Amino acid sequence: MSRGKPNKRYTPEFKKMVVETMKKEHLSIYAAMQEFGINDHKIIERWERIYLEEGPEGLTVERRARRVSWWHGAIVSEGLQPYGVDRFTTQTGRSLSQPR
């Protein structure tokens, strides 16, 4: 069974070309999407923001991160163990499963 297409990755040179062409030719984001065959305006908006804040070299930085679910992140940040509610305690040390 097919899982669909993987996310397309663009080279830093391509990203730079898109942003600089937009500026040089006064293209809107939507016009650039059509010109370069990009399907999501958020991609170009992100490249433009990075280009303006960090310069062209900012487009060379790999920004993908491993996804962590909210629940896992909350457990790790509180130093809790993800086994069962009875093992969770509040900051005062009281177990969440005990009555007040």
Secondary structure, 3 states (H helix, E strand, C coil): CCCCCCCCCCCHHHHHHHHHHHHHHCCCHHHHHHHHCCCCHHHHHHHHHHHHHHCHHHHHCCCCCCCCCHHHHHHHHHCCCCCCHHHCECCCCCECCCCC
